[in-house]
């Protein structure tokens, strides 16, 4: 599929970026006007936790939420780019001898079929060249392989069409996340050093290593803020919703008695240590695989971006600077043009921003942001 944008003499309206999360749904639409990136419309709405599982009830809730945001916001047109469900995307790294790079697509499709029990003639398989690595005395090319079954894509297209939208592309979450931040890596030193992008969602955490304007490592970890809430609930002997409330109050530094605060912090520390340990393994793999490539900092996005305990633990484990994501940095943005829901912070909009940026013509904003990486992603049909 091709990305279709509304284009006039002096501005381009991007497709709506739609992030269907497990606990909330986010939408944003960007436009390029007079060489500047602007937020045309944005909004988010919570999804009931008991609808976090797949099924017809959740699909109906998603459709209703999309239609509600479309009705309340100032979105233009029906074109949309959405992300594949994180639990449906299969990701792995593969190495091929450099002599076989001209046959990479055929070999990778065969490997995807074997590893994930997919049909390479029907299901979607794509890949990114991560770089060259030395394995023993041989230099090999490392690829990041993305794969998803055809039915998952078909189901997503049906859901979007039922909501009244026109899907122009379906993206892999890791690629959309990287696209959001790659545009800001304009300094030469940024392009020469590795940056870790961490999106902590409700059920999953996506980790992307970027260097030189390219993705060089991807990992999806089955730990998110839902598990943090579960741990707090267990520690205090309370329900899930009340545990989430305590966790959010701690972020705002609201008054909580010392004993309760201690139990909440301990619970958050336990989950933070678990998640940081997984991300540390990613860093270890990267530094061993791509020797001499310095990791500069980590940028944390998603619902977990404002969890101070998590940031402190990550800083200790990774030994790099930890920044809270600002996906709207450099954008013209007027709060009156967004949904009435609280959009303060914006870190959880990172994925939606990257989706709306898909297919943008960077020459229109060449002075404000570099060209987005033309990485392969999973479209609405097998490539």
PyMOL commands that set and color helices and strands:
alter all, ss='L'
color gray80, all
select helices_A, chain A and resi 49-51+56-72+98-116+150-162+173-182+188-192+225-236+240-252+258-289+308-318+335-337+347-356+362-365
alter helices_A, ss='H'
color red, helices_A
select strands_A, chain A and resi 6-7+11-20+24-33+36-46+79-83+90-97+124-135+138-148+166-171+194-200+205-211+214-221+295-302+321-324
alter strands_A, ss='S'
color yellow, strands_A
deselect
rebuild
show_as cartoon
